[in-house]
Amino acid sequence: GDSVTQMEGPVTLSEEAFLTINCTYTATGYPSLFWYVQYPGEGLQLLLKATKADDKGSNKGFEATYRKETTSFHLEKGSVQVSDSAVYFCAAFPSGGGADGLTFGKGTHLIIQP
Amino acid sequence: DAGVIQSPRHEVTEMGQEVTLRCKPISGHDYLFWYRQTMMRGLELLIYFNNNVPIDDSGMPEDRFSAKMPNASFSTLKIQPSEPRDSAVYFCASSWWDTGDEQFFGPGTRLTVL
């Protein structure tokens, strides 16, 4: 079945550092790809998405580009803030799949120090 | 819109007791999902409903777990009898039929079984 692999955490950075969280997927066809974010004590919320190859999703200064050739969807941000501290989940949704097809990675805990 | 509502937010109970978790999805959403999140296993899909009908409960860990959706605005997840290994954060999420790839999560219920 489909699977999503993301880098293990925690990832600890200083404020204003550059962020990359790696994510790769295994799926038949071309799934839609997502990054969800979970702030402390809250549920997951959609951060950004991309539905086809070479699409770039962006939101709140975060970006991720759908790379078909490397089956990747790495999350990046040029200058992180303390408020970005959260757990980030990469997810894939197969093309033509049913609603149960959303597959999550295990999550990467990001800690930003002032 | 109030978003997905879950209650209680925290539940502490003793082993062997019955636990009932509640969820109110976003109005108009056709799908409802129950997830469990633990440090060891990450985010696991337990069961999901479409138009109040359970579609896939293959993620329900054992017969001690049951879920119902008596109407479009309410669902319950029941554990009877509860065990310490059931301690986790339980999330409810909902989505629309035609954008089933984007799920909206509730704040979760943190369950502790002593």
Interface residues (C-beta under 8 A of the other chain):
Chain A: S32 F34 G41 E42 G43 L44 Q45 L46 K49 F89 F93 G98 A99 D100 G101 L102 F104 G105 K106 G107
Chain B: V4 Y31 F33 G42 L43 L45 Y48 N50 I55 D56 F91 A93 S95 W97 G100 D101 E102 Q103 F104 F105 G106 P107 G108
